[in-house]
Amino acid sequence: MRAVTAGRDAARAGQPVTVCPHPRESLLRLAWVRGYAAVRSFVDSGSGTVHK
């Protein structure tokens, strides 16, 4: 759960997905990216505003 939360926090902070601290083979990376994507999917493409 911490990896998902960390991914969400990174997306809300506007960091690129490449800041994920987990190796490519790790299941934690998958969880982190899911958290990141969950937030980024709510970004308004017109203004770049993140909707929480």
C-alpha positions as CSV (number, residue, x, y, z in Angstrom):
1,M,0.0,0.0,0.0
2,R,2.9,2.4,0.7
3,A,4.1,2.0,-2.9
4,V,0.7,3.0,-4.3
5,T,0.6,6.0,-1.9
6,A,4.1,7.1,-2.9
7,G,3.1,6.9,-6.6
8,R,0.1,9.1,-5.9
9,D,2.2,11.6,-4.0
10,A,4.7,11.8,-6.8
11,A,2.0,12.4,-9.4
12,R,0.4,15.1,-7.3
13,A,3.8,16.8,-6.9
14,G,4.1,16.8,-10.7
15,Q,7.1,14.5,-10.8
16,P,7.7,12.4,-13.9
17,V,7.0,8.7,-13.7
18,T,10.7,8.0,-14.1
19,V,11.3,9.0,-10.5
20,C,9.9,5.6,-9.4
21,P,12.5,4.2,-6.9
22,H,11.7,0.5,-7.6
23,P,13.5,-1.7,-10.1
24,R,11.7,-2.8,-13.2
25,E,11.3,-6.4,-12.1
26,S,9.7,-5.4,-8.8
27,L,6.0,-5.8,-8.0
28,L,6.4,-2.6,-5.9
29,R,7.1,-0.8,-9.2
30,L,3.8,-2.0,-10.6
31,A,2.0,-0.8,-7.4
32,W,3.8,2.6,-7.6
33,V,2.9,3.1,-11.2
34,R,-0.7,2.2,-10.5
35,G,-0.9,4.9,-7.8
36,Y,0.8,7.4,-10.1
37,A,-1.6,6.6,-13.0
38,A,-4.7,6.8,-10.8
39,V,-3.9,10.5,-10.1
40,R,-2.6,11.4,-13.5
41,S,-5.8,10.1,-15.1
42,F,-7.6,12.9,-13.4
43,V,-5.4,15.6,-14.8
44,D,-7.3,18.1,-16.8
45,S,-5.5,18.1,-20.2
46,G,-6.5,21.7,-20.9
47,S,-5.1,23.3,-17.8
48,G,-2.8,20.7,-16.4
49,T,-4.6,20.9,-13.1
50,V,-4.6,17.8,-10.9
51,H,-8.1,16.9,-9.5
52,K,-7.9,15.3,-6.1
